[in-house]
Amino acid sequence: QLQLVESGGGLVQPGGFLRLSCRAAGFTLDGYAIGWFRQAPGKEREGVSCITSRVGGDIKHADSVSGRFTISRDNAENTVYLQMKSLKPEDTAVYYCAFRSSDTCDNWSHGLGFGSWGRGTQVTVSS
């Protein structure tokens, strides 16, 4: 069974930092693009960041997080990370990761072609 498990969420003050992890169970992430997405209450799911598998491959970030969030992966650890700094209240959401069988971040932001969605991890930014 292909499964992704997110962790690392929590409550943080505005301006704070969190690092989310997305770990694969039952398969290797190597060879697949991985995306981070988020969904806030009453809002549609939106793409946050995407990273391909190949060395020197593609990385994409949503404009709303560019310069604040960094996506990275450790294929040896079978894990993809999302480092988030300068967090804002509007970053509050449940964060999900998912993989795409084609190793590309083209047209990624709406989640098309992504599967094996994890259960998510809650990020709350509040003072």
N, C-alpha and C positions, 0 to 999 in steps of 0.2 A: 504494500500500500504506500503510495506516494504521499508524504505528509510534510508540511512546513510548520514550524513552531516559532512564533514570535515571542520575544521577551525583552525586558528592559524598560518598559513603560513605568509611569508613576506620576506623582504630583511634584511639580517644580514651579518655582517663582519666575515671573517674567525676567528675561535676561539669562536664565539658567541654561543648563546643559544636560542632555541625556544621550545615551547610546543605546540604540535598539539592535537586537540580534535576530536573525532569521536563520534557523538551523534546519537542515533537511534530514528527514528520517526515512530510511527505506530506499534511498536513491542518492546519486551523487549530483551535486549542482554543476559540476564541471560540464561545459558544453551548452548550458542554458543561460538565457538572459533572465535576470531577476528584477522584479519591480517592487517598489514600495508604494502603497496607496493609503489613503486615509478617508475616513468618513465621519463627519461631525453630525450631531443630532439635527435632523430636519434638512440635511443637505445631501447632495449627491456625492458619490464616491469620486475622488479626484486622484490623479497620479501625482506622486511626490518625486520619486527618483527611479532611474532604471540604469542597470549596468549589464554589459555583455560579459561573456566568459573569457574571450580570447585576450591575450596580453596586448595592451595598447588599443583595446577595443573602445566601444562607445559608452559614454556616460551622459545621462540627461537628467536635468532637474527642472521642476516647475519654476516659473518665474517667481512665485511667491516664496520660495525657499532658497533660491540661488544665492550663493555667498554665505549662507547660514548652515545649510545641511551638506553633508558629504557622504556619499555612498561608496562602500568598498567591499571587497570580498576576499576571503581566504579559502581557496578551494581545498587546501589540505585539511582545514577544519570544517569544511562543508558548511560554511556559514557566510552570510552576507550581513554587513553592518550598515546602520544609518546613524551617523553622528549628527546631532542637532545642537546648535548653539544659538545664543541670542533668541531664545524661545519667546514667543508672543502668545497672548491669550487666544488669538485666532488659530494657533497651531493645535489647540485642543481638539482631539479626535481619537477614534480607534484607528490604529495603524495596522495594516495588513501587508504581508508579502505574498508574492505569487511568482511562478516560473512560467517561462514561455519556451516551448519546444524548439522554436527557431531562435538562433543566437543573434537577435537584433533588437534594438530599441526603436526602430522606426514605428511611427504611429502607436506609441506605447501608452500615452497618457490616459486613454479611456479604458485601458485594461483588456482590449481585444486580443485574443490569442493567449491570454494568461490563464493558468489553471492551478489546481491544488492549493487553493487559498487557505491560509492558516486561519486560526480563530481570532487573531488580532491581539493587540496589547494597547491598553488605554494610556493615553498621554493627556495629562491635565496641566495647563499652565495657568496658575492663579496665585494671587497674593493673599 
